[in-house]
Amino acid sequence: MTEDERASHWNRAYAAKPIGRLGWYRPRLERSLAWIEWLELPKATPLIDIGGGASSLVDDLLEEGYRDIAVLDVSATALAHAKARLGERSQAVRWIVADVTAADLPASAYALWHDRAVFHFLVDAGERERYRAALAHSLEPGGYLLIGTFAPDAPPRCSGLPVERYNRDKLVTEFGDDFALLDSVEEMHVTPGGVEQNYLYCLFRYDRRD
């Protein structure tokens, strides 16, 4: 899928239904917030939410006092929803409309890379390689990767697209020796339409080996 095709797909998806009716919608990302709290990151820590779209994570991070937040999504429509919801607070966030596999991100700029449900849409090995290259380029050594993907027993498709499903060992292998697994958990997400989607969440530390 090209960058333009991906942007068109997700712009249509976000325009088709109210945000609260979208299949991936969750009012609060409890698992992500719990791990971020556990990490005890300074409030000035630079964070980026990959595929953040209209997610409420940015709201909660601002509420917790984090001051250096970027949200990247290929869908300008999704980010417009988030900005409208935040109102004046949106000015405290850097909004990046881009496909993460092609984005021009700064080097070693972020101490936390958060991704709930982008990586599993990369069913092409070349796309995953470009994602990992962007991650390794932009995450500072000693930083953290917090990632959520469909687990093996989740549906094989989401939002009309095929997904790659992961167990813990498969995801560890994908990111390689530079990423040390700190914790993992599976949690069931039930869509607004009642469909069960089992997620795997993993927390890694980036121990880059030059």
C-alpha positions in Angstrom: 0.0 0.0 0.0 1.4 3.4 -1.0 1.4 6.4 1.4 -1.4 8.1 -0.6 -3.5 4.9 -0.5 -3.0 4.5 3.2 -3.9 8.1 3.9 -7.0 7.9 1.7 -8.1 4.7 3.5 -7.8 6.1 7.0 -9.2 9.5 6.1 -12.3 7.7 4.8 -12.5 5.5 7.9 -12.4 8.5 10.3 -15.0 10.4 8.2 -17.4 7.5 8.0 -18.4 7.2 11.7 -18.4 9.1 14.9 -15.0 8.5 16.7 -16.7 6.6 19.5 -18.1 4.1 17.0 -14.8 3.2 15.3 -13.7 -0.3 15.9 -10.3 0.5 17.5 -11.8 3.3 19.7 -11.0 3.0 23.4 -12.0 5.8 25.8 -8.8 5.5 27.8 -5.6 3.6 27.0 -5.2 2.1 30.5 -2.3 -0.3 29.7 -0.2 2.4 28.0 -0.8 4.9 30.8 0.0 2.4 33.5 3.4 1.5 31.9 4.2 5.2 31.3 3.5 5.9 35.0 5.6 2.9 36.0 8.5 4.3 34.0 8.5 7.5 36.0 9.5 9.6 33.1 10.3 13.3 33.8 7.4 15.5 32.6 9.7 17.1 30.0 10.5 13.8 28.4 9.9 13.9 24.6 7.2 11.4 23.6 5.7 10.4 20.2 2.4 8.6 19.6 2.6 6.8 16.3 -0.8 6.4 14.7 -2.3 8.4 17.5 -5.1 9.6 15.3 -8.0 10.7 17.4 -6.9 8.7 20.4 -7.4 10.2 23.9 -3.8 9.3 25.0 -2.6 12.8 24.2 -5.3 14.3 26.4 -4.3 12.1 29.3 -0.6 12.8 28.9 -1.3 16.5 28.9 -3.4 16.1 32.0 -0.5 14.3 33.7 1.8 17.2 32.9 3.9 16.0 30.0 5.1 18.9 28.0 6.9 17.5 25.0 4.4 15.4 23.0 4.2 14.7 19.3 1.4 12.8 17.6 2.0 11.3 14.1 -0.8 9.9 11.9 -1.2 9.4 8.2 -4.7 10.7 8.5 -5.1 14.5 8.6 -8.8 13.9 9.3 -8.0 11.9 12.5 -5.6 14.6 13.8 -8.2 17.3 13.1 -10.6 15.4 15.4 -8.0 15.3 18.1 -7.1 19.0 17.7 -10.8 20.1 17.8 -11.4 18.0 21.0 -8.4 19.6 22.7 -9.1 23.1 21.7 -6.5 25.6 22.9 -4.5 22.7 24.5 -3.7 21.4 21.0 -1.2 24.2 20.6 1.0 22.4 23.2 1.3 19.3 20.9 3.3 18.8 17.7 1.1 17.3 15.1 2.7 15.3 12.2 0.7 14.2 9.2 2.9 11.4 7.7 3.2 7.7 7.1 5.7 6.5 9.7 7.4 4.3 7.1 8.2 7.4 5.1 8.3 10.1 7.7 11.3 12.4 8.0 11.7 12.3 11.8 14.6 13.9 13.8 17.4 11.7 15.1 17.4 10.4 18.7 14.6 12.9 19.4 12.2 10.8 21.5 12.5 8.9 24.8 9.2 7.1 24.3 7.8 5.7 21.1 4.1 4.6 21.6 2.3 2.6 18.9 -1.1 1.0 19.5 -2.2 -0.7 16.3 0.0 0.7 13.5 2.7 -2.0 13.2 0.3 -4.9 12.8 -1.0 -3.3 9.6 2.4 -3.5 8.0 2.0 -6.9 6.4 4.8 -6.3 3.9 8.3 -7.1 5.1 9.8 -4.0 3.4 7.3 -1.8 5.2 8.2 -3.3 8.6 11.9 -2.8 7.8 11.3 0.9 7.1 9.3 1.2 10.3 12.1 -0.3 12.3 14.6 2.1 10.6 12.5 5.1 11.6 12.2 3.8 15.1 15.9 3.2 15.5 16.7 6.6 14.0 14.3 8.6 16.2 14.3 6.8 19.5 17.2 7.8 21.8 19.4 5.1 23.2 17.9 4.0 26.6 14.5 5.1 25.4 11.4 3.0 25.4 9.1 1.3 22.8 5.5 0.7 24.0 3.7 -1.2 21.3 0.3 -2.9 20.9 -0.6 -5.4 18.1 -3.2 -8.0 17.4 -2.5 -11.2 19.2 -2.6 -14.6 17.4 -6.2 -15.3 18.2 -7.4 -11.8 17.1 -9.3 -11.4 13.8 -7.1 -11.5 10.6 -8.4 -8.2 9.4 -9.2 -4.8 10.8 -10.9 -1.8 9.2 -11.1 -3.8 5.9 -7.3 -4.4 5.9 -5.2 -7.5 6.6 -3.1 -7.5 9.7 0.0 -9.4 10.9 -0.7 -11.0 14.3 2.0 -11.5 16.9 2.8 -13.5 20.0 5.5 -12.2 22.3 8.4 -14.2 20.8 7.5 -13.2 17.3 7.4 -9.5 18.2 10.7 -9.8 20.1 12.2 -11.3 17.0 10.9 -8.5 14.8 12.7 -5.8 16.8 15.9 -7.7 17.4 18.7 -7.6 20.0 18.7 -3.8 20.3 15.3 -3.9 22.1 15.2 -5.6 25.5 11.7 -6.8 26.5 10.7 -5.4 29.9 7.1 -6.6 30.1 4.3 -8.0 28.0 0.6 -8.7 28.4 -2.4 -9.7 26.4 -5.7 -7.8 26.9 -9.0 -8.1 25.2 -10.4 -5.1 23.4 -14.2 -5.2 22.6 -15.1 -2.9 19.7 -18.2 -0.6 20.0 -19.9 -3.2 17.8 -19.1 -6.0 20.2 -16.3 -7.7 18.3 -13.5 -9.2 20.5 -10.0 -8.3 19.5 -7.2 -9.7 21.6 -4.2 -7.4 21.8 -0.6 -8.1 22.7 1.2 -5.2 24.5 4.9 -5.1 24.9 7.3 -2.7 26.6 10.9 -2.6 25.4 14.0 -0.6 26.3 16.2 0.5 23.4 19.7 -0.7 24.2 21.3 0.2 20.9 24.5 -1.7 20.1 26.7 0.4 17.8 
